[in-house]
Amino acid sequence: MAKVEHFEIPVDNIERAQGFYRDVLGFTYEPWGNDMGMLHQPDGEGISGDLHIRETLAHPTVVFTVDDLEGTIARAVAAGGEQVGEIQPMGDTARWVYIRDSEGNAIGLFHDTAE
């Protein structure tokens, strides 16, 4: 069963966006280098997300944790979706990929074998 992992917001200026989400919504920011970082909920409830320099997808996305990345991709394609790019590694045990749903919306899939 999938669960919402986090959201992703592409930006043109990390510092400006960080200030916006801090000042408007109360999120704290944890930088992960110069091109991305995590937005954390102010009260620890709900989901957190990331800001990253705008690249492949020009709009916000929702990322879902899944138990079987390849199986989920196959089901998405069979249901009228498509894989966007290749599966990417993240650290030693995690991987992620974007897909498009049957309506053309991009979403992310995430799997961590350590969990």
C-alpha positions as CSV (number, residue, x, y, z in Angstrom):
1,M,0.0,0.0,0.0
2,A,1.3,3.4,-0.9
3,K,1.5,6.4,1.5
4,V,2.2,10.0,0.9
5,E,6.0,10.5,1.6
6,H,6.5,14.2,0.9
7,F,5.9,17.0,-1.5
8,E,8.4,18.7,-3.9
9,I,8.3,22.3,-4.9
10,P,10.6,23.4,-7.8
11,V,12.0,27.0,-7.3
12,D,14.2,29.4,-9.2
13,N,15.8,30.9,-6.0
14,I,16.3,28.7,-3.0
15,E,16.9,31.5,-0.5
16,R,13.9,33.5,-1.6
17,A,11.6,30.4,-1.5
18,Q,13.0,29.3,1.9
19,G,12.1,32.8,3.3
20,F,8.6,32.6,1.7
21,Y,7.7,29.2,3.3
22,R,9.2,30.3,6.6
23,D,7.5,33.6,6.8
24,V,4.1,32.6,5.3
25,L,3.6,29.0,6.6
26,G,6.1,28.7,9.5
27,F,8.2,25.9,7.9
28,T,11.8,25.5,8.9
29,Y,14.4,24.7,6.3
30,E,17.2,22.1,6.3
31,P,19.6,22.7,3.4
32,W,21.0,19.7,1.5
33,G,23.7,21.5,-0.5
34,N,23.1,24.6,-2.6
35,D,20.4,23.2,-4.9
36,M,17.8,21.6,-2.5
37,G,16.7,21.2,1.1
38,M,13.9,20.0,3.2
39,L,10.9,22.0,4.5
40,H,9.8,20.8,7.9
41,Q,6.4,21.2,9.4
42,P,6.4,23.8,12.1
43,D,4.6,21.5,14.6
44,G,5.8,18.1,13.4
45,E,2.4,17.1,12.2
46,G,1.5,16.5,8.5
47,I,4.0,15.9,5.8
48,S,7.2,17.8,5.1
49,G,8.7,18.4,1.6
50,D,11.6,19.8,-0.3
51,L,12.5,22.8,-2.3
52,H,14.8,22.1,-5.3
53,I,16.1,24.1,-8.2
54,R,13.6,23.8,-11.1
55,E,14.6,21.1,-13.6
56,T,12.7,18.2,-15.1
57,L,9.3,19.0,-13.6
58,A,8.2,22.7,-13.5
59,H,5.4,22.2,-11.0
60,P,4.9,20.8,-7.5
61,T,4.6,17.1,-7.1
62,V,3.5,14.6,-4.4
63,V,5.8,11.7,-3.7
64,F,4.4,8.3,-2.5
65,T,6.4,5.6,-0.7
66,V,5.7,2.2,-2.3
67,D,6.8,-1.4,-1.4
68,D,7.7,-2.4,-4.9
69,L,9.0,0.3,-7.3
70,E,9.1,-1.7,-10.5
71,G,5.7,-3.4,-9.8
72,T,4.1,0.0,-9.1
73,I,5.6,1.4,-12.4
74,A,4.3,-1.6,-14.3
75,R,0.8,-1.1,-12.8
76,A,0.9,2.6,-13.6
77,V,1.8,1.9,-17.3
78,A,-0.9,-0.8,-17.5
79,A,-3.4,1.7,-16.2
80,G,-2.6,4.4,-18.8
81,G,0.3,6.1,-17.1
82,E,4.0,6.3,-18.1
83,Q,7.4,6.3,-16.5
84,V,9.2,9.7,-16.7
85,G,13.0,9.1,-16.8
86,E,15.0,6.4,-15.2
87,I,14.9,5.1,-11.6
88,Q,17.4,7.1,-9.6
89,P,19.4,6.0,-6.6
90,M,19.1,8.0,-3.3
91,G,21.7,7.1,-0.8
92,D,22.7,3.4,-0.2
93,T,19.2,1.9,0.1
94,A,16.6,4.2,-1.5
95,R,15.5,4.8,-5.1
96,W,12.9,7.1,-6.7
97,V,11.3,7.8,-10.1
98,Y,8.7,10.1,-11.5
99,I,5.6,8.7,-13.4
100,R,2.6,10.4,-15.0
101,D,-0.8,9.2,-14.1
102,S,-3.6,8.5,-16.6
103,E,-4.4,12.2,-16.7
104,G,-0.9,13.4,-17.4
105,N,-0.1,14.5,-13.8
106,A,3.4,13.9,-12.6
107,I,3.9,12.1,-9.2
108,G,6.9,10.6,-7.6
109,L,7.5,7.1,-6.3
110,F,10.0,6.3,-3.5
111,H,11.2,3.0,-2.1
112,D,13.8,2.4,0.6
113,T,14.9,-1.2,1.2
114,A,16.1,-0.2,4.7
115,E,12.5,0.4,5.9
